[in-house]
Amino acid sequence: MQDLAAATYVTLAITIVGGYLLGSIPFGLIATRLGGAGDIRQIGSGNIGATNVLRSGRKDLAAITLLGDAGKGVLAVILARVLTNDTALVVALTGGAAFLGHLFPVWLKFKGGKGVATFYGVLLAACWPVGVLAAITWLAMAVFFRISSLAALTAAALAAPFALATDQPYPMLGLALFMAVLIFIRHRENIARLLKGEEPKIGKKKDGAPPVTDVP
């Protein structure tokens, strides 16, 4: 029995650490360097997400970054499902670890992205109804207001209510709340600009200033 418990803890540790390491893969930095676009940290806002990669003028690299950042969240959750017989708590912990890995990657001195793409990837794999509803929310807000950060913040704020409305297990509700809080913290500068009415709209830049409306 003791050996079984030890094996369970080892598996749990491998799953969570593996989730973090998957989440910490900086697809934006890798894509821009291999694609010949330079160091993404020296472009625009310096963020490693897909929005900033798009500022390099390479839509293909931005698409790769978006898929990679979302995909690593999906893969981390699949890893947890396979190794732990789909235990909701472990799935939530591993998804949260992948999200933390994107925000605070050990390879980049813990300076990562804002987490939105990985947020969607984790939600779609961990509790797909919540992920789908959050994605629809982002799309609707982006189309109506044309402000990417506002769309992301709204989707994050509604993730937990969506989890309650779709009767998700409590670990999934906790996961949604955890990621939403961190997304708001990472978007504090965007929030300040939104309150001042200074947040640029999608596809537009501020005059005389570098674009800073990162999301992923």
Buried (B, 14 or more C-beta within 10 A) or exposed (E): EEEEEEEEEEBBEBBBEBBBBBBBBBBBBBBBBEBEBEEBBEBBBBBBBBBBBBBBEBEEBBBBBBBBBBBBBBBBBBBBBEBBEEBBBBBBBBBBBBBBBBBBBEEBEEBBBBBBBBBBBBBBBBBEBBBBBBBEBBEEBBEEBBBBBBBBBBBBBBBBEBBEEBEBBEBBBBBBBBBBEBBBEBBEBBBEBBEEEEBBEBEEBEEEEEBBBBBB
